[in-house]
Amino acid sequence: MKLKMYVRFLVVLLLFAMALAAVGCGQGKKPQPATGDTSAQETQSAEPPADDETDLPSDLRFNDPEISFLIGEPSANKGGTFTERSIMLEDFDPDAKVDYAVYSRNMQVEDQLNVTILCRAINDAIIKNTLMNDLLSGESAFDILGGYQAWDIALAQQGIVMNLNKLGEYGADYIGFEKPYWSQQYDNALAYKGSMYWITGDLALRYLGGMYCTFVNLQLYNDVMLTKHGSIYDLVDDGAWTLDTLEEMSREAYMDLDENESGGATGTSAGDRLGLVVEKNDMLDGMAVGAGVVWSTTDSEGNVQIAITDTALNQAAVEFAQKMYRMFYEGDGAYYVIPHNHSAKAFEIFNTGRTLFVHDKVYQAENYLGEFENYGIIPSPKLNAAQENYRTGIHDGCTLFGLMATGDTIPASAATLELMAALSYKTVRKVYYDETLHYKYSRDPDSSRMVDLIHDSVYIDFAFAWGNSLNSVHNIFRDTVTSQSTATTFKKQKNVIGTLLEDLVAKLEQNA
């Protein structure tokens, strides 16, 4: 949908009426929320550091091309319309702070670069399964794809998206891959031997909101843990937030409230007071990343080796699976929700004060914690005290951005994507975290510090990113933790995944 002129006019009137401050990229006016909420205004007012600026030429302007995004929205229960919200909602609500920040960003991009941003969202579907033939024809009307990582990443194998490291050949060398608004760790992991087909970062709300974290019921923690363990934030700061600490606290918090002995191997049930609740499926993916599990390694020449099936490299994977099995099935206090219900069951238990911790994604605070304010947010636990740093996984539905390999708008598309990402880093990110986490980001120093730690600790590797092309290896723990695991458990998939890897990299090399 094109940004309508009459909507632009109304917003300009609002800006003038409220005497709003100047904005962004060194020139122009800085839009503020139309609601008059000063707490949201404060999140956009700080001057960004110089390295947040793009390297786009100050006089760069195009001849009003239409830059058309195609995005996939697989399912509302996997984060809502986050990809569409990242780019442009069809119905703009100036009272919605995030939507307003996105709209204001787009208006500035259009004005500065003289482009028109269009967006088509495929609801309840993915690009790969709906428009593959149109995209393969080379006659698609789209310029930028916003794909659902787990499935749409495979579009690169078909040559549909271009190698972004060749933008210079098109006079389109406008994307600052080293800038803080792009995720260098993520983008480099997606690439293969110098060919980068996809990028992501703070432009994508599924990147910001899809980060895995641990939610803490602060009231329950203060009641049953504070005396022995001290502040949960101090514990994180000291590097002591580990799976061993989580297991210890879960056992100490446990109380058999419903006298139900049929809930699991130890009798633990959803009706008890618990230490940890985790719903089956993707939450285990994120916990494994946090625990230092490595799916693949890449050598100096770009060659990829599968690590998780290699007994010499997968010690963390085996230890993680064994610890989670022990917590869920051999001890009291941890509950693994099967079948999963897209986090609804876990947060029902959390909201009624019956668990210390829930491990999930940041965006679930917006979905489930609207009426529950006394919570904290901390990183995923480390495997053990020997693990040097915290690590943050991101849900495999993270939005990836790629440029169509055909078309005559590549320079304008690259510049548009770059400026949108830079402005999102300065404005949308802060507004989003505040709205999602109920203003904890701007008002609570502990929460702000923890969110920044989570945001700055993102990890992914090649095999996890391309997991659906590798026998869904990134999802391996979803069932592995339901039984005793050994190194042999992972080794069984070595030949299958190795063959699939050979096929994958051959296709990527062909399209390089």
N, C-alpha and C positions, 0 to 999 in steps of 0.2 A: 504494500500500500504506500502510495506516495505521501510525503508530508504535505498535507493540504495547506494552501495559502491562507485560508480563513482561520485555521487553527494556529498557524504561525502568527497571524495578525493579533489574535486574541492573547496569545502568550506574550507578545511584545507589549501589548497594552498592560498586561499584568506586571511585566517587568518595570515599565515606566511608572505605573501607579504605586509600586512598592519601593521605588528608588533603589533598585538593587545594585549590588556592587559589581566591580569589573571582574572579568574572567580571562582565564585560560590561555595558553600558548603565547603569552606576551602581548596580546592585543585583543580588542573587542571588549564586550561586557560580560560580567560573570553572572549567570542566572542563579536565582535562589528559589527554594521551594515556595509555591504559591499559597501554602497553607498558613504561613505566618508562624510556624513552629521554630523558635529560635534555636532549639537544641539541634535540629537537623541542619539549620543554616551554619552553625558553628563547625560541623564536620566538613563543610566545603570551603571554609574561609582561609585556611592556612596556606601560605605561599609554599609551593612545592620546591624541592631542591632543583638545581639547574640540570642535573642529569636526568630528570624526569621529562625534559623537553624533547621533542622530536628533532631530527636533523633535516626535516623537510625544508626546502628553500622557502624563504619568507614570501617570495612572489609567485609561488607555485599555484597556478589556477588552470582549470580545464574548461573545455567548451561545453559545459553543462551536460555531461554524459549521465545516463541512468546506471547506477551501480546496484545490481540486483542480487540480493542474498537469497539462497535457498537453504532452509534449515529444517531439521527433523525434530519432532517432539513425540517420542515413542509412547509415553504414557504419563498421565497426570500424577500417578502415584510414585513416579520416579523423580519427583522434584518439581512437578507442575510445569508451567509454560516458561521455564527458566531460559531456554535458548532463545525463544521469541522475545522475552523480556529483555534479554541482553542486547538485541538489535533494534526491535521496534514492535510494539504491540499495535494490533489493528485499531483498537479503541483506546485512545490516549486519555488518561484521567489525570489532570493536573494536581489533584489532591493526593495522589499516590506518590510518595516521595521518591522511590526508586524509578518509577515510570517517568516522573518529571525530570529526574536527573538524566535518564537515558534520552528523553526527547530533547532536552536542552543541549546535550552533547551532540546529537545528530544535527540540530539546527546550526550549531557552530561549525561542524564539519562541512555541511552543505554550503554555508556562507563563505568559509575560508577557502575551500577548494573549488567552489562553483560546480558542485556535483549534485545529483538527486539520488537519495537512498531509497531503494525499494526492498520489500521483504515478502517472501512467500514461505509460510510455515506448513509443513506436512504434519497434520495432527495424528496422533496414535499410530505413527509409522516411522520408518527410517528411510533415508534417501536411497540406500542400496537396494531395498526391496520394492521401491515404487517407481523411481524415475531412471533406473539404470540404463534402459535402452535409449531414452532421450539424451542422456548425458553422453553415451557412447557414440551417438550419431554426430557429435560435434556441432550440432545446430541448436543447442540449448540456449535459452534466453538468459541464463544465469551467469553471474560473474564470480561470485564468492559462495562457497559451500560452508555451511555450519553443521558439521556431521556429528553423529552420536558415536563416540570413540569405539566402543566395542565392536560395532558392526560396520560403520561407514569408513573406518580407517582403511578397509580393504579396497576402497575406490582407487587408492594409489596404485594398487596392483594392476588395475585396468588402464592406467595411463590417463585417467580423467582429470586429475589435478596435477599442476605443474611442479617441477623442482624449483623451489623458491630461491635456491642459491644461483639460479640462472636469470634472476630478474634483471640484472644488468644488461643482458643481451636484448632485452625489450625496452631499454631506456626506462626501466621501472625500479631502479635500485633504491627504493624508499623505505623498506622495512628495517628497523634497527633491532636486529635479533638480540643484541647485547643489552638492550634497554630493560629497566626493571619492570616495565609493564608486560613484557613477554617472559615466559618461564623458560629460562635457559636449560635448566635440568630436564624439564619435561620435553621441550622441543628437540634437544639433542638426542634424547632417548628415542623419540619417534623417528629420527633420521637414520639413514643407512649409507655409510661410506660417502658422506658429503652431499647426499641427496636428501633434501628436507621438503617433504610434501605437505606437512601439516604443522601448524603452530597454535599455541593457546596461551592463555594468561588471564590477566584481570579483566579483559574484555568479556570473558565468558562467566556468567553467573553460575554455571554448572562447575566451573573451576573453583570459584570462591566458595560456593555453597556446598560443593561435593567433597570438600575436605573432611576426612574422618577425624573424630575427636572423641573425648570422653566427657559426658555430662555428669556433673556431681550434684547430688541433692545436699546442699550446704547445711540445711537444718538437721538432717539425719546425721550427716558427717560430724557436725559440731556436738551432737548429742552422744554419739557412740565412739567416735574416733579421735577427737581433738586432743583429749587428755594424753593419750598414749602416743599418737603419731604427730601431733602438732599441726600447723596450717598445711592444707593440701597444696597451696601455692609455694610455700617454702620447700616442701618435699619435691615438687617439680623442679624448682630452681636449683636444688641440690643434686639433681640428676638421679634421685632415688625412686622415681615413679616407674616401676618395673612390673612385669607380670608376677614376679614373686611377691611384691608388695600388694598387688591387686588380689592375689590368691589369699594372702594372709588377712587382709581386710574383709574379704568376702566371707571367710570362715568366722571371723569375729563378729560380723554384723548379722549372721544368720540367726533366725528365730523361727521355729516351726509354729506358725500361727494357725494353720488349718488342720493340723494333725493328719495330713494326707500322705500316706506312704506310697502312693502310686505315681508320683510325679516324675521319677527318674531312677537311675541306678542307686542313688542314695536316699531317695524319698523326697528330695527337694522339689517343690512345685511352685507354680505361679502365685499361689495363695500365701506363701511364706514371706517373711522379711528377708530380703536377699542382699548380697553384696554387688552382684553383677547380673545384668540381663543383656543378652545379645540375641537378636533375631537371626535365624539361619539366612544364608546367602551372602550378600556382598559385604556385610559388616566384618566377616572374618577376613575378607580380602584386605580391608584397611588395617585390621589389627596385625596381620602378618607383615605388611609393609612397615608398620610402626615398630615391629619386633626385629627389624633388620634382615628379614628374609630377602634373598636375591634370586630372581628368576633367571637372569642371564648376565653375562659379562661381555664387554666389547674391548678388543685389544687396540693397540695404537694404529693399526691399519684399518680398523672398522669392522673386523670380522667378529661375528656374534657366536658365543658359546652358551648353550643351555646349561645353567648351573643347578637348577632345582632338581634335576634328575641325576646329577653327578654326585656320587657318594663322597668325593673329595671336596665338594663345594657346598653341599646342602645341609651342613650341620645345624644351621640356624632354623631351617625349615623343619627338620626332624624334631628339634627341641621345642619349637613353637607348637607343633601339632601335639606333641606329648603333653605339654603343659596345659593346653586348652582341653584336651581330653580329661586330664586329671581334675581340672577345675569343674567341668560340666558333669562328669560321671563317677568320680571317685571321692568327691568331697562335697560338703554342704556349702551353700551360699551363692553358687553361680547357676544360672538357668539359661539354657539354650532353647529358644522358642522355635519349635517345629510343628506344623509348617509356618513359614514366615508370613507376616501380614503387613508388609511394607512399613514396619516400625510401629504400627498402631498398638500392638500388644505390649511392646517394651515400654512405650511412653505412658500407657495406661497404668502400668505398675509403678513407673517413676512418679507420675503425677499424684498418685495416692500415697506417696511416702513409703513405699515398700521395697525400694532398692537404693543403695548408695550410688551405683554407677550404671549408666547405659552407654554403650559404645555405638556411635552412629555418625551421621553426617551433619555438618553445621546447619544446613538448610532445614533440618527437622525441627529446630527451635521455632522457626516460623510456622511450621505445620502443626506442632503439638504442644508448644509451651506458652501459648498466648496468655493463659490465666495463671501460669506457675512461674513466679519470678525469683524465688530463692534457690537459684541453681548457679553453678559455676561451670566453666568449660576449660578443659586441660587437654594436652596432647594424648595420643595413643601411647600406652605404656611401652617402654623398652623391653627387650627380651630379658635382660639381666643387667646388673650393675656394670658389667664389663663393656656393654655397648656404649660407645662414646657419645652419640648424639640422638636426640629424638628425631623421628622421621614421620612424615605425613603422607598417607596415601590419599588418592582422589578416586571417587567412584568412576567405574569404567564407562559411565555415560557422559563423561566430560566432553564439552563441545570443542571440536577441533575445526580450525579454519584453514581452508585451502582455496587457491585460485584456479579457476578453470584453465585448462591447458590451451584452449582455443579462444579466439575472440580478440577484439581490437581495443578493449578497455583495460588491459593489464596494468599500464602505468597508473591510471586513475583508480583502479581497484586496489592496488598496492598502497597508494597514498591514503586512500580512504580508510582502509583497514588499520594503517599505522596511526593515523590521527585519532580514530575512534578508540584504539587501545590506550593511547597516551592519556586522553581525556578521561577515560574510564578509571584509570589508575588514580587520577587526582581527585575525582569527584564521586563517581558511581560506587566504587569499592567501599568508601567510608560510609556513604548513605546506606548501602546494602547491609553492611555488617551491623550498623546501628538499628536498622529496622528489623532485621532478622533476630538479633540478640537483645531486643528491647532496650536499646540505648546503653547497654553495658559497655559497648566499645568506646563511647565518648565519655562516659560518666564514671566508670569503674576502672581504676588503674590496673588492678589485678587481671580483670577480664581482658582489657586492652593488650596487656603484655602477653597473655596466653594466646590470644588470637593472632597476634603478630608472630609469636613463636611457631604456631601451627602453620601459618601462611608461609613463613620463610623456611620451613623444613620439608618442603614437598620432595618426594622421591618417586621415581618410576624408572623402569628399565625396558629395554627393547621387547623382551618376551612378554612382559606384563602388558605393554601397550598394544602389541599385536596378538594378544592372547587368543582371540577367536579364530585366528588363522593357524593357531598352534594347539589345537585340541582343547581349547579353553583352559590352558594351563594356568592362567591368572586366577581362575576360580577353584583351584585344586583343593583348597582347605575347606570348602563348604561342606564336603562330605568326609574328608580325611579325618577331621577332629571327632567324628562320631565313633571311631574305633581306635584301638592301639596302633600307632604308626611306628615304622622303623625306616631305615634308609631304603630298604627294599620296596616299601610302599611307593616311593617316588621314582625309583629306578625302573619300575615296570613300564613307565611311559617313555623311556629314553629313546627307543628306536622309532616309535611313532612320531614323537615331537621332532626328532632329528630329521626325519624325512620331510615333514611339513616345513621345517625351517629352510631346508635346501630349496624347496619349491618357492617359498615366499621370497627369499633373497634373489633368486633367479629372475623373478618377475620384476622386482624392484630395480635390479641392475638393467634389465631390458628397457625400462621406462626412464632411466636416469638421463 
